[in-house]
């Protein structure tokens, strides 16, 4: 089972290449830049795509303030550090089946697979049998990316995903199963 870490931003780029509306192109560009920064595990790169007072909404767990940072870029930086950098769960594939763009937002939806290190799962109380292996969380994920019309920056993310951890222990992979970042992941 391969995990293509380039797939999501490449699919958004393909739509961007077909789009003729300049405002829609700009909105897709900021989402692509954001997705590439996430793929590189570049928190500052992510923050550079956001307005000064962003708001993230994780609709599957709205009561958890750690998953719903808002008001400052530092809150978002802390979120990425806690949930992506420290966990090592930045390797993801997002096979998008729907990408929509308007003057004020982009919507992306498809099957997302996230490679979690076994040691991270163990720290979460999930009985991974190999702390050095990786295990794939998998499920449909929809993200609405609101864009500030004046600045062209993301207002945040509104994430809808549920039950990605169900069956995770049945989907063991190694880093050899993860594709390398494509050279365009470093062009922004």
C-alpha positions in Angstrom: 0.0 0.0 0.0 1.6 3.2 -1.2 1.0 6.7 0.4 1.3 9.5 -2.2 2.0 12.6 -0.2 1.8 14.8 -3.4 -1.6 13.7 -4.6 -3.8 16.3 -2.9 -1.9 19.4 -3.9 -1.3 18.1 -7.4 -5.1 17.6 -7.9 -5.8 21.1 -6.7 -3.1 22.3 -9.1 -4.7 20.5 -12.0 -7.9 22.4 -11.3 -5.9 25.6 -11.0 -4.4 25.0 -14.4 -7.8 24.8 -16.0 -9.3 27.8 -14.1 -9.5 31.1 -16.0 -11.2 33.3 -13.3 -8.3 35.3 -11.7 -10.0 35.4 -8.3 -10.5 31.7 -8.3 -6.9 31.1 -9.4 -5.8 33.2 -6.4 -7.9 31.2 -4.0 -6.6 27.9 -5.4 -3.1 29.2 -5.2 -3.3 30.0 -1.5 -4.8 26.5 -0.8 -2.0 24.9 -2.8 0.7 26.9 -0.9 -0.9 25.8 2.4 -1.1 22.1 1.4 2.5 22.1 0.2 3.6 23.7 3.5 1.7 21.0 5.4 3.3 18.3 3.3 6.8 19.8 4.2 5.8 20.0 7.9 6.6 23.7 7.5 4.5 25.4 10.2 5.8 28.9 9.3 4.8 28.2 5.7 1.3 27.3 6.8 1.1 30.5 8.9 2.1 32.6 5.9 -1.1 31.5 4.2 -3.3 32.7 7.0 -4.9 36.0 8.0 -3.7 37.5 11.3 -6.7 36.2 13.3 -7.4 32.8 11.8 -10.0 30.3 13.0 -10.0 26.6 12.6 -13.1 24.5 13.1 -12.8 20.8 13.6 -16.5 19.8 13.4 -16.1 16.3 14.6 -14.8 17.7 18.0 -15.9 21.3 18.3 -15.6 21.2 22.2 -11.9 20.5 22.0 -10.1 23.9 22.1 -6.8 22.2 21.0 -8.4 21.2 17.7 -10.2 24.5 17.2 -7.5 27.2 17.4 -8.7 30.7 16.8 -7.8 34.3 17.1 -4.0 34.2 16.7 -1.4 32.6 14.4 0.3 31.4 17.5 -2.7 29.3 18.5 -2.6 27.7 15.0 1.2 27.2 15.3 0.6 25.4 18.6 -2.1 23.3 17.0 0.3 22.2 14.2 3.1 21.6 16.6 1.0 19.5 18.9 -1.0 17.5 16.4 1.3 17.3 13.4 5.0 18.0 14.2 5.2 16.3 17.7 3.1 13.3 16.6 5.1 12.8 13.3 1.7 12.5 11.6 2.5 14.9 8.7 2.7 12.3 6.0 -0.7 12.2 4.3 -2.4 11.3 1.1 -5.6 13.1 0.1 -7.3 11.6 -3.0 -9.7 14.4 -3.8 -13.0 13.5 -5.5 -14.4 17.0 -5.2 -12.7 20.4 -5.5 -14.9 23.5 -5.7 -13.9 27.2 -5.8 -15.9 30.4 -5.4 -15.0 34.0 -4.9 -14.7 33.5 -1.2 -13.7 29.8 -0.5 -12.4 26.6 -1.8 -13.8 23.2 -0.8 -11.8 20.0 -1.0 -13.1 16.5 -0.3 -11.9 13.0 -0.6 -10.3 10.0 1.1 -7.5 11.1 3.4 -4.9 8.7 4.7 -2.6 9.9 7.4 0.5 7.8 8.5 0.8 7.7 12.3 4.0 6.4 13.9 3.4 3.4 16.0 5.0 5.1 19.0 2.4 8.0 18.6 -0.5 5.5 18.6 1.0 3.8 21.8 1.1 7.2 23.5 -2.6 7.7 22.6 -3.5 4.3 24.2 -3.9 2.5 20.9 -2.2 -0.9 21.0 0.1 -0.8 18.0 2.3 -3.9 17.8 5.3 -2.1 16.3 6.4 1.3 17.6 8.7 1.8 14.6 6.0 1.0 11.9 3.4 3.5 10.6 -0.3 2.9 10.6 -2.8 4.6 8.3 -5.8 6.5 9.6 -8.2 6.7 6.7 -11.6 8.3 6.0 -13.5 10.9 4.0 -12.4 14.4 4.8 -14.0 17.6 3.7 -12.3 21.0 4.2 -13.9 24.3 3.5 -11.1 26.9 3.1 -12.6 30.4 3.6 -10.5 33.1 1.8 -10.4 36.7 2.8 -11.2 38.6 -0.4 -9.2 41.7 0.6 -5.9 39.9 1.3 -6.2 36.6 -0.5 -5.2 34.7 2.6 -7.0 31.8 4.3 -9.3 32.7 7.2 -8.8 29.2 8.5 -10.1 25.7 7.9 -13.4 24.1 8.5 -12.7 20.4 8.7 -15.3 17.6 8.6 -14.0 14.1 9.2 -15.1 11.2 11.3 -13.8 7.8 12.3 -10.5 7.9 10.5 -8.9 5.9 13.3 -11.3 2.9 12.9 -9.3 -0.1 11.7 -6.0 1.8 11.8 -4.1 -1.2 13.2 -5.0 -3.2 10.1 -3.2 -0.7 7.9 0.5 -1.0 8.7 3.1 0.5 6.4 6.7 1.4 6.5 8.4 4.7 5.4 9.4 2.8 2.2 5.6 2.9 1.3 5.5 6.7 1.5 6.4 8.6 -1.7 9.0 11.3 -1.6 7.8 14.9 -1.8 7.9 16.0 -5.5 10.1 18.9 -6.3 7.1 21.2 -6.8 6.3 20.8 -3.1 9.2 23.1 -2.5 8.1 25.8 -5.0 5.6 28.3 -3.7 
